[in-house]
Amino acid sequence: MKLSELETPRLILERGKLEQNVRTMREHMGRLGVPLRPHGKTAKCIDVIRLALEGQPGGITVSTLKEAEYYFGHGIKDLLYAVGIAPVKLDHIAKLRKEGAEITIILDSMEQAQVAATYGKKHDETFPVLIELDSDGHRSGLTPADPELIGIGRFLHDTKGVELKGVLTHAGGSYGAKAIDEIKKAAVQERDVAVACAQLLRAAGLPCPVVSVGSTPTATYAEDLAGVTEVRAGVYMFFDLVMAGLGVCAIEDMAISVLTSVIGYQKKKGWVITDAGWMAMSRDRGTSRQTTDQGYGIVCSVDGTPIPDYIVDSTNQEHGIIVRRDGGAMDFNRFPIGSLLRILPNHACATATMHDRYHVVNRTDDVIDVWQRVHGW
Ligand SMILES: Cc1ncc(COP(=O)(O)O)c(C=O)c1O
């Protein structure tokens, strides 16, 4: 099948760029001496995760139990479910664990620890647990100053039904960095908080074998990960315009795009209209908070070459509206009706999840594979 014969909109994945991104991160982590536990939430696709796991111990991170079930079904046993545990999910996790999935959960409150322990005792299950830490104030987690840290650690260690495995933090605040220096500082802070909490637990006589950190910006710019035992990053496999805006990748590194057809114009307004609306791109406007707002995405020619003067300025459900970024006159001859374009997305996780599969291409016009994605919870 040819790329130019696909019905639109379709999600396109460039295999060469994916392989390069995965290799770059693997080599960087190799230099720092820390293994990757790649996050499966961006790709939601076993074929992508197999590439990311090359040379790694084999465990992955997931953001939904549907992902856990899917990846386990494809042979990955060591799964870290990295969203604070909700009691209603314990049945599902216990079922997967009974089938052989080694699922670790995370929590940051005594209430969650007690619920998990009570469930574990009642159902003859022992849940491995990481305590979630807050390294930058962007989401959940305990800080080194929180007195509950040791109390929860001791409870997890001493109580049947649960087992203290270590600590985890995600420097999601790094997405708001304004300069590379800030990302570097976020990487240091992420490591320092995780290592400090691990040391506090150990000083209290508790085990803390796992010290888990990771976001794509901080993983990319980390210079020293002493004390860290694994790095979870996900979006680096594909990259996106938010990462490019942060300086974490180049626009040319982006491995996914949405193939779209030109379906009309509003010539007086300077608009080219396509069939990639927000259902194909997602509603994510992550670059709106960055120095360069990329609208709903940068326009590329069908071979994937960016035409940075043109962006998708607005979307309806099934319509995208392309304008010239500088408001100048549109060259409509460049966009005949039915011609194909590719749009680079703001946020790879959000755009990919609008699609059920990837059409995988190399630098030629050939679609070399179709890779399915998992969806939902
Ligand atoms: C808990 C956790 N770990 C790791 C990651 C991976 O971060 P990134 O997508 O920046 O690679 C995420 C992303 O949201 C996350 O929530």
The ligand as an SDF file (V2000), in Angstrom:
LIG
                    3D

 16 16  0  0  0  0  0  0  0  0999 V2000
    4.0310    8.8930   36.3080 C   0  0  0  0  0  0  0  0  0  0  0  0
    4.6430    9.1810   34.9840 C   0  0  0  0  0  0  0  0  0  0  0  0
    5.8440    8.7010   34.6930 N   0  0  0  0  0  0  0  0  0  0  0  0
    6.4430    8.9290   33.5130 C   0  0  0  0  0  0  0  0  0  0  0  0
    5.8330    9.6990   32.5460 C   0  0  0  0  0  0  0  0  0  0  0  0
    6.5500    9.9080   31.2180 C   0  0  0  0  0  0  0  0  0  0  0  0
    6.7880   11.2480   30.9420 O   0  0  0  0  0  0  0  0  0  0  0  0
    6.9830   11.7630   29.4340 P   0  0  0  0  0  0  0  0  0  0  0  0
    5.6680   11.5710   28.7700 O   0  0  0  0  0  0  0  0  0  0  0  0
    7.3920   13.1790   29.5830 O   0  0  0  0  0  0  0  0  0  0  0  0
    8.0190   10.9160   28.8150 O   0  0  0  0  0  0  0  0  0  0  0  0
    4.5700   10.2360   32.8020 C   0  0  0  0  0  0  0  0  0  0  0  0
    3.9030   11.0760   31.8110 C   0  0  0  0  0  0  0  0  0  0  0  0
    2.8990   11.6730   32.0170 O   0  0  0  0  0  0  0  0  0  0  0  0
    3.9510    9.9800   34.0460 C   0  0  0  0  0  0  0  0  0  0  0  0
    2.7440   10.4580   34.3560 O   0  0  0  0  0  0  0  0  0  0  0  0
  1  2  1  0
  2  3  1  0
  2 15  2  0
  3  4  2  0
  4  5  1  0
  5  6  1  0
  5 12  2  0
  6  7  1  0
  7  8  1  0
  8  9  2  0
  8 10  1  0
  8 11  1  0
 12 13  1  0
 12 15  1  0
 13 14  2  0
 15 16  1  0
M  END
$$$$
